[in-house]
């Protein structure tokens, strides 16, 4: 890893990474809004939308563990380029089919969701392990906050742009913007000079199962990482499902146009931008552990508010609150993982962590569609609030915020002594 500069914004490699990820995530944000909207147009069913969301995660879950091993043994940069190329081609098939055939089979949407999920597993395994090789370990919190800012800004523009484009071009053609964003991402990865892995890292010659087992043991033996994984799993059981429920409420209950729906959904990202921009100042007053506790408490309240209110302005403000709290949660938990886990294990440990965390997403997505259609959106939000209360109780019982803060200080201190 080359000598680090005083600020991440003077680090050209980090700037390329930030630019590529921000633009790519803008495209992904557009697609995340457009595909559920397209599915609702074709089927009118919240259940089918939830099932499609779940189907899209099956390949991710199946490929996560081997992808993590490959990220530790092979060129992470090459893996990211291959993954982006695959996602580009798959998404392009939807507008091409619409152009050539005139209609889009629901099966194609399911297949594209599954294929994109497979390539996302490859990309995420490599991407999740690259930042400690691009910035100094003491800059990880700042780097993650900056990347989160880019992600949040993209999510602000994505739903708004998607809503407008759907009304002008149709949902299928709107996906062309995500196709272009993957092309930009591929170019920016080419321009990054730094290696995404430790140059001197030896190849592990043991078999796939032994490599995976090593990562599982490491995560399970570190209490902070283990409890974070289990808590995050519960958050993801209801988090993505809340998006499905909100889109259903906006379209089928409030009967709002797609452009106004995009503005409401962008409230989440507005909160994320404010939160990510404020992390730098907030962390000077509050410790990492305190920020983790505040964000956990803050995530409990929104679903209960949404249970009681269908006012679009209230929904917009609640989305803002969720986004603000999610930033504090994501930045702290990501920084802890990258600080504690050594580079030669980071790819597989990140993938194992994500597998634990995301195994609940297809279940939550399916449950969201089923509960929403059978008993109503408010019942699902009530269920989501109860699950997040459990997460808060886990934090209190394990004193996770205090343990995470102590571990982070020890690891950063040890790293500096080795420099």
Buried (B, 14 or more C-beta within 10 A) or exposed (E): BEEBBEEBEEBEBBBBBBBBBBBBBBBBBBBBBBBBBBBBBBBEBBBBBBBBBBBBBBBBBBBBBBBBBBBBBBBBBEBBBBBBBBBBBBBBBBBEBBEEEEEBEBEBBBBBBBBBBBBBBBBBBBBBBBBBBBBBBBBBBBBBBBBBBBBBBBBBBBBBBBBBBBBEBBBBBBBBBBBBBBBBBBBBBEEBEBBBBBEEEEEBEEEEEEBBEBBBEBBEEBEBBBBBBBBBBBBBBBBBBBBBBBBBBBBBEBEBEBBBBBBBBBBBBBBBBBBBBBBEEBBEEBBBBBBBBBBBEBBBBBBBBBBEBEEBEEBBBBBBBBBBBBBBBBBBBBBBBBBBBEBBBBBBBBBBBBBBBBBBBBBBBBBBBBBBBEEBBBBBBBBBBEBBBEBBEBBEEBEBBBBBBEBBEEBBEEBEEEE
